[in-house]
């Protein structure tokens, strides 16, 4: 039986789809319509009580765009909960999307294909598309 979605979350997700941040919109323009490796992504999806920025349901892959106000502890708890449900979460900062969208797309494509990859995203930081990109070095 399908899980019932909290109507408040559904309404909030709909509002967020209508007014994405500039960085979410920039990434969405690259992901929409299966433009990246033929992968179908949806945006601002309610998934097990969380609103996820982008979800590729076939691969159980969640992409999160983190602005300046993200709570890292709460994000880690959320990533863990989604991981327990079989989802892999990749997180990118606004700065990474703004400075190197191609690198972000390379990491997403490599993670989707299960390939190891190290890409320089920002500030000379390289990292692989592991279960969660986390916040290494911070």
RATA-V640257 format. One line per field, one symbol per residue. phi: phi as a letter, one per 40 degrees, with the letter a starting at -180 (. if undefined). Layout:
# RATA-V640257
phi: ???
This chain:
# RATA-V640257
phi: .ccccddcccccccccccbccdcccccdccccgfcbfgccbbbfbcbfgbcbdbbbcdcfbbbbbbccbccccccccccccccccgcbbbbbcdcccccacccccccccccccgccabbcbafgcbacccdacfbcgb
